[in-house]
Amino acid sequence: MSAPSLALATRLIEDARKHATELGKALSIAVVDYGGFIVAVERMDGARPMTPSIALSKAYSAAVMQRPTVKLQGWSASDPVFFSQVARMGQHPIVATKGGFTLKQDDEIIGGVGISGGSPDEDEAIVRAIVAAAGLSTDFPDWAGLKKDVENRG
């Protein structure tokens, strides 16, 4: 398996920083390899103290679960007890929220990127934009069988 290079991680971080500056937000951005190990983390001047840890959890979750973190929301909602147990496994918490995206190149998972510091929708918009701008895949299937279960609860 390959991993995101430091050059790719730097590019993702620089692109996120530009988006954050346009929004007037101070963010933290984390990039990890396919096993969830840190490649790079940046906390912009003024970003809240917890944002690097949150960004890292989002990146880790997207990498090791092999889905963008927003796609984990269905699983979390459909089986909260099991999800809460799995969420505590590994090096960092697994989170089901907006702002974490799996890095997939040529159908191979190479890592994850997470953003924290904006609203959930802002984090999600920025992470999707930087992944797309880097030419990486943005197409991921939903978790099998869970979408329907969640829809039936609503």
PyMOL commands that set and color helices and strands:
alter all, ss='L'
color gray80, all
select helices_A, chain A and resi 6-23+51-64+69-78+80-86+120-133+146-153
alter helices_A, ss='H'
color red, helices_A
select strands_A, chain A and resi 28-33+38-43+100-105+108-116
alter strands_A, ss='S'
color yellow, strands_A
deselect
rebuild
show_as cartoon
